[in-house]
């Protein structure tokens, strides 16, 4: 195999971990020296903070810190992050980071201004109201570039890696969609596996292989001040803790003893919060043409003046010391279109793997993730958030990538990015035929997978006159941000009458051919072939080889050799890539027809859904139970318009998913609207009613590092046909007790210390009230609320969370930590058991056993 970009910390880490996994005959190429003297690694600040609001990032950063320490190349000096006086949003963000730290396994805590001053004497104590302290933060010493060199030397000494510096990849040879080799000026290397870890040079290299890499280089100003001799004679590479003032989009650290290679200075880094400077990869200078390094560009003091002036207020010594103009520069680094790393096998080209958009703090961790993925088909933590296949093709076009990367670069050090924060760029890419009507109704649009989705409609504000007493006001701005109160009123209207929800974001694939049945039968846990009748829909899962849940979806049999696969919009492209790869690997004679942009979808649900549709359908008898039973689909006509009606529900109410050609979509919407059907936003479907029904969401509640038995979705019997992950699934089913169970919990009291009722948003830790610690199962997985929403039908905040077996019991009470306060929360259901049965209009009795045996789940749509 070949690693292109061998000289940076990522390429070196990938090689190291692949060799640990038993790989050999690895060739490493780099356009510069090895280790690299021109890449982002060569000038990185090399500091590592552990905390993040992302589970994967916490995993890779903690692993990386431990890895650096094991090599003796880490100085764990700790790190501060401050909130200025008057910046309450920043202080709340620090509380949120502490919560994420508890949820995902870091050790951060809050400290007062006096303690912050004691730890970092250079700051002005009177300017801050508090700080976050990360005891595990620190610096890679003497540099991550040196660590890369150590790893490469060891790998070469093992005889399993050969490196070739100053040897760029001139072309990546791809034939029939697969990597065949790499062309260099020294000759051709035959290989079927290539890893790109070239950082800012990644996009043009990916293009050589016919792949799109949604990444942009951008400038990061770095300034150095000195001389600073406080740590003279200590021999330290760094003396004080790391310091972040993210409210000013900046950080600072000392460089230790002047006698060390880079010592005797203060380094101040800044991220431009309004006009970040993106650079086209083609505009990066070649080494021989660059004044400094190709990844280092000239810095103008005016570029950073506003941030610099505020920094002097916080740390006056910056104004007292001289600015080293020659040593200061703009360092180029990578930013992806959504801010996440880019790993995994290319959707376009088999054998082309990516290790891109990775920070130094994550380098070894991401190297292990990629090595585990390439060797064992998955890493220890679900990679859905970093998988390159998460992007649809429309999200990888140059204009889209530039706009999103520019927005993301602004938020690198943003004071507080809300978990529901929408992008402003890259909008209106994908609109359903219903969009004009939704706009006229005052749709509150958010975007997912490129689709514009209305979460509620301003025109439905009158519903609050009827349901306002059951829809609480959200007095806390954070809880109400990007949430529209009318959504909960729509929820209740649908439950009382009939509503329609635009579901055109569904990813729909028609799979047909001689081997369609065999392929989907092999992919699916449930039986979709054999005696499954035409028109029957089956809710099923795709597993990985270890029995982890990689997809949940619905498969409908259209003919003996044809199926319709219906996936969630956010997961749809990854699901399609998985089906395609399995088709190729098994040599299946199958055609995959993407119907996503040709079939519009409306969900029609509520107690009056049947009567409403029966009044409009040309032949009402087609809706009878014997002709269209639950979980079945068939063609019907509405005033002559063709509609494929699938009787199924993700909101607990009776009704259908109605599929129609885009050309008929607007007319069908108008027909239903004129019949009195209330448009209902996606908020009801995706959040409030989903949680009232205890329904799981892939990539949030369903993950590859949990199994179907833990998720409460194991089927009562295992089909006789073989399927991917079957052996692991059988082993999991055979356990007397699972390590954890997915539970549904409700908040018992949501009033904070100031008397404000809170409605939690995001993912937050659960706390054992006796120990004060987060419950951890026998596999080391921590308990946190993965899904959270207010359910207006039950009048409570609802959460889904995996709990260790000892805690997964009806009535078990814990605490939910939210912005530094803890609220009592109770387990009301273990497994897939609804809190609310809309047909009995009452809470279900919590009489289920603590650890239910595998049971057939209610069939629900993907």
Phi, psi and omega in degrees: 000163183234133172254120178260116189102042185292333192280350180271175183295328181288310180301318179296320180292321177299312180300313180303312185285329174296319179296321175299330180274000176103004180287151175214181179057047180261133176247127179251126179246146173209144180285347179243198174293166175235113002292162188291140174250010181229352186277177176300327179301325186292340180231015182296151177288337170070018177266154186227115167259142185278330195279151178196162174268013184238127184298317180296318180297320177297319179298311184289326180288316178297317177300316182297317178300316179295324180293312178300318180296321181296335178272353184077024184238045179212133175250105184274081182270350184086170181211142178251148168223125190252157171241124182288157174301131181090346180262074183292332178296320178293320179296319177296324178295324177295321176297321178295321179294324176296319177298315178295325177299317177293320181295320190248005168096034171245170191250028184287154179208168178264143176227162180278174184294324180294318178295322178298318179296321180297320182283328182227086189296346185283346185272158176271107186300322184293345182273350184241150178260346180173177183207160170259136179245126178246100185292341183264355178295156180178195188237137171285123185235148353288336175198155175296333176299319178294318178299317177303318179297318179298314181296319180293318178300316180296318181295319178295317180298333179288346182083006184256353179227134168245135180243148179226099176284161181052037181227082181288155171284117180277332178198149172249117186280118180237129178228130180053038175080010182231144176294134178240336182177177180229132179263130176230170178290346178267356180135183185260134177250118179278125181198154175248008178223125176230133173251126174263116174227049188264005176059236186296341178267006186297314185304312180293329176292319177298320180298327176304327183263012178077021182241155177252132180243109185282075186219146175227138168286146174216158185275137177235106183293133176232128180235146181237140184232143179181182001283151179230105190249020181305327185253024177300135178084356182273337184076004183282148172279337177205143183250306179276164170297163171295153184224126177236133174239074188290340172296340175250011177058038186216166175216171184204147173204160173267162180252018170081205183299130178304339181283345177283169189304320184237021188280177176079026181218169166247133177255131177237123180246149188218142174243120185294115189277346182245318182232067178297145185261103176274151183232130175291134180307326180293342181268001177286128184293150172285156184308319184286345182257354184272139178292319175251245172257154178302335180263013178233125183236159183298145181244136177253129182304329180294336180298329187239010191301316183296317178291323181295318180296320177291326178296322179296325176299316184284319181229085187303338183299335178297329178279340181274327181274158179280147177272126179274093185296323183291328182274344184273150186194171169262114177272132177278136175219171186262142171226133180269174184293338177236009177087350180271162175291163183238099181233167175106176181279139181300134175295332184273329191225117178290141179087355177260114182248150182244142168224074191236161178057053183240130177281159177303322181298340181250358190308300179298322179297315178291329174298319178292317179305312183293319179296317177298319182296314182290331185268316188245009178076357174192152172275180183292329180246140182308125184269017187305326184280349179242354183294123179303335181286357179291341183270132170285157180307321182295339180272003181242013176286152185305315183294318180295315181297317180299312182297314182291320180295323179295316177296318181296320179298326177295333187261005180306316178241034181296143182305318183195098179272118182291143181297342176256012184303122179273155171278148176267330179269167178065029182262165178059031176282317184232116180236136175284167176294345180277351188304318179302320179290321179298320179295318179298331180275003180074044180300135174269095192272136167237169184236141174213131180054030180087349182273140170277122183233124179279124179272348178181171185231128179301328181296344180267011181303331180297339179296337179292339175295328180271319189249005186303328181288348179251002180241101185291149171285141178259098185287331179279122186302320182299318180294328184269347185295130181060026173233138182243122187302330181299336181301318180290330175292321176298319177307311183289326177295317177299320181291333181268336191221254179203138179222161177234139184234129179288116181241028184290354175284350178307139171269123187236125181231124174268118184251121184217164178130172184303330183252015182298315180297312182297320181294310183290330176294321179290326181285330193261140173290319180278159177281119178246346180251214179060237184274005178302119186287157175296134183096348181279134176255141182231122172282126185214181180225151166258135178251158168273180185296341182262009179083008176284151183275111182258339180206144164234137190196174178240135180241123180246129179280121179264330181199180181298330182235027181214140182222153171250123180255122185243120185238159173295149183299319184292328183260353192301318184290322176297322179295317179297315179301319179297316179297316180299317182294320178294322176300314180294315183294330182262359180062033185283137176274088188218139172254140178243113181254113181282112182258005187305318184265011177238342178248118173272152185226134172235131170271130179239110187219161177128166183299337180256013181297317183295313181296322180295312182290324180298329180285346184249337185285144183296324179232093183301338181296337180293344179268357180298153183301325182284338179262331179220073179289169179303142180069027175232159182226150175199163177282134172228175177233131174249107185053039179087351182275134183286128179223134174262111187260122180246114184276102188196165182207143172242007181238004177086342180272151175295148176155203189220158158262124182252119182251137182210154173302146181308325185295338179260354189302311184296321180293322178293316176305311182298322180297315180291320180297316179294336178277003175095012179282131182275124172295134182234134183285166184293343178304317180296317183290310190275339187233286194295307182287328177302315183284328174299329178269001180059040181266142188269153179240126179297143181075359176237300178261335178251121187219159181290339179268013169231155182250172184295327178293319177294325181280355181076023185239014176292142182276159184294332179227157176259126182296155182286331181292146178289149174211159184296126181088008186299315183299316179294321179298319178296320178296319180295319179294331183282352180290141176293326180212138178279153177299329181209162178224141177280121185243155173254127185236154175234143179284127183275333179210127184240019181266127183276183185296339180265006179083014181263129176287129183252149180231088192304141178232136177102197181245128188224154184284151170258143187236135172287120185294338181277313183272337185076010183250160175285129176298138180232130182277180186292346177263006178084012181272132185269153182266127176210157177285109182282314176244139180218133175196156174274131178256105184293336178289329179257350178066040182208155170282132186241144178224150168247134181205144172278130178238144173305154186307322183294338181260345188277071182223139178304130179092350178299129179255139175226192174234139171260120177272128182219113181050049172083351177250154181245136184237138180292136181221145188233143174283119179250347177205141175244127186086189185275079182228124186290144170286329189228127176256104186295341182275338174257352178052045178206163173291139175291146178292126181282065183248012180292152177296158182300317181233087186295148174291157179308132182225151178294119179286154171300138183287122181230155181285158177295000000 
